[in-house]
């Protein structure tokens, strides 16, 4: 077993300069084999704060609060001294700090990936969650064990200060959750006996945690130790009564009853792959045994091997015909040979094998194959008929009532396979093919996928050596990922490593990191990934080959049939036909109807061909066609999301046939396609010669993602990059478009200072270029972002100018938007009655226009104003109205903020129970959609409501957790 704790912090040959920092226990650091002197506990505490916020600047004030409840007079000077000493220790090159750097009035710790043990711990836990969700419990158990072995005691042990104390509690809770998940998966894979010791230790340390006791009882029961399992329950009953004054919970009681009655559902899962049944004696003196040799390092696919063995040996009334299809290099032949060997005893009359060469230019002739098979079965050459149909009939006759397995490897199509099938149900046929074999009466047809990550790493270890993988588990995973988990690619990379014992896995990972070099690296001897792909590509006609190359161009999760049509300059129906043809040939996958996806290595292969055969000009032209398609579609989406708003008409004319008939249809499209749109836009924006004007237009109409709560960080990054590109190209209109979107994205991410600065730039650009449609909302943005940094009079003046500019546009939606933003500004500066009136006027317009997103904002503004005016009952009703619209739109990300507002109004109205209910709903939704800031706000609201109900311990716990989240996010507290 891999000891990850050693592999993380133990010295590794050739890594003299690598820095490793550990906080999951006593804080210490190593560079190579040398442990570094980190100084006093207080100095280590400074390092711990910086490490747990690695990659983010930490101000002097934050460090003071972290180390002292009441900082001494010279605390700042002391901190500077600590930082100077730490820098001398941590920096390999003290003339040019790269690890501990100054940032603002504080410091930032910059660590390479994999250098901090808590980071590695979280990566392992996340990977385990994915593996477990994907049904790989064994892989999840291994990852969780690795994560738990990183711990060396209490985190930040011995460090002083309130920050260290809070982090010890937080990290300790994360450790308990990981341990519980690990031991759960150990039981899931049947390792109950081995888990008893660990469970006993953890139950002793945490006697009040029911889930751990439940697991211990289950492990003991499955190990045949029923009395001990019942004893654990009795002990729980006593401890809970003494410590809490209550009995065990319902799950523990149910498990206790299940053990008493011997509930069969409590039995251990069966994980073993059954052996193939023994065969009967053969009927031929010298039966053919043509199977190629099985490989000793066959890895993974245990469930599939078991199922295929069962299918081939089923012995039913019809002959088993099992097909395995998949892309080149996915391991079809290796799997088929392995399965054939596993069941060969069930076919004592022989095993026939042929490579049909279907992926090559000269596929085998079925007539020739039949002649060879008949000869192997003892038919003299003179007795073999000349015609294919006659040979097939004789073949079926010879195999009648015999038990023979026929392995047809690399079939071209169903027509090639048809004559080679026996007719007797006592025989079985196993076929592999790159194409999807349709039109055949298959008993099972398997679409073979690449290996899992855990299986891939095991294959690397089997070929290159277990000690090398154990020494560099992260590098082994990087190699596996670079190979796309494709067995041929993995075998090629691992074989190169096996032939070069001095190479480290990290060296191979670095060589594979470059996409342009990767395919060249994946070639050794007779193994070559690109050559395998080339066999399939060379069979394509000119039109399909062009589609194969162009559809690989865009980044992202794949292409829709509509996007394919834009890339190929074809009608959508024709583009879909070509994509479906590539799917049938194993060169594309179709995870959902109308959406197509490449394997990573196939995408690289196709892009390489595109560069070689068509060049960068054709690439840019195709990408621009796709961007223009997305621009038209996203503009139409904007028209149904914000009806009447002028932005879509600024960037593209209305199409004769709108893309979307309804808002719900548009939102469905957004949920499916926006990731692809942003990926392609980001791809084009990285090209110095990219289409800046198209990108800026697209960025402007993508602003609706903020209203929809989708991909705001990605939009923010894109808008910033496009804005700078437009500035460099001297395109002020495009720059204004991109910066306007950037304003609202920054504000949504609570980066208000930056948002205000960008709003000022937009206003200057609009005044210079006369962009009236953008000026009014830009002034509103300046008002909202300037509230904390400018006087109320300035904010009001900007709102008034925005209203004047909007009135000049003669656009109802623009006027309603500007008035709505003024309502929000009025709420913030305390002009509550004005805010209410403005919100109601704007709401009436949005209702008339059918703008449901605008209605959400204005109902929320009205509710907030009513709360501020002390009209808590109407405020609650307004918040509930807002929630109803959000639910209709399925806009979950906005709900936590509205629910928190509802909770606060319910509290103020004297209904703490209703406040708890609303805050609990906010917490659940915020967790589900991953909105940490809103989760912290929900925890704060819940904590206060619980305190109102007299539930002080739970309420304080919620407030403490909220404080930790706010601290981690670097924000001051509730609001926003």
Buried (B, 14 or more C-beta within 10 A) or exposed (E): EBEBBEBBBEBBEEBEEBBBBBBBBBBBBBBBEEEBEBBEBBBBBBBBBBBBBBEBBBBBEBBBBBBBEEBEEEBBEBBEBBBEBBBEBBBEEEEEBEBBBEBEEBBBBBBEEBBBBBBBBBBBBEBBBEBBEEEBBBBBBBBBBBBBBBBBEBBBBEBBBEBBEBBBEBBBEBBBEBBBBBBBBBBBBBBBBEBBEBBBEBBEEBBEBBBBBBBBBBBBBBBEBBEBBBEBBEEBBEBBEEEEEEEBBEEBBEBBEBBEEEEEEBEBEEEEEEEBEEBEEBEEEEBBEBBBEBEEEBBBBEEBBBBBBBBBBBEEEEBBBBBBBBBBBBBBBBBBBBBBBBBBBBBBBBBBBBBBBBBBEEBBEBBEBBBBBBBBBEBEEEEBBEEBEEBBBBBBEBBEEBBBBBBBBBBBBBEBBEBBBBEBBBBBBBBBBBBBBEEBEBBBBBEBBBBBBBBBBBBBBBBBBEEBBBBBBBBBBBBBBBBBBBBBBBBBBBBBBBEEEEBBBBBBBBBBBEBEEBBEBBBBEEBBBBBBBBBBBEBBEEBBBBBBBBBBBBBBEBBBBBBBBBBBEBEBEBBBBBBBBBBBBBBBBBEEEBBBBBBBBBBBBBBBBBEEEBEEEBBBEBBBBBBBBBBBBBBBBBBBBBBBBBBBBBBBEEEEEEBBEEBEBBBEBBEBBBBBBBBBBBBBBEBEEBBBBBBBBBBBBBBBBBBBBBBBEBBBBBBBBBBBBBBEBEBBBBBBBBBBBBBBBBBBBEBBEBBBBBBBBBBBBBEEBEBBBBBBBBBBBBBBBBBEEBEBEBBBBBBBBBBEBBEEBEBBBBBBBBBBBBBBBBBBBEBBEBBBBBBBBBBEBBBEBEBBBBBBBBBBBBBBBBBBBEBBEBBBBBBBBBBEBBEEBEBBBBBBBBBBBBBBBBBBBEBBEBBBBBBBBBBBBBBEBEBBBBBBBBBBBBBBBBBBEEBEEEBEBBBBBBBBBBBBBEBEEBEB
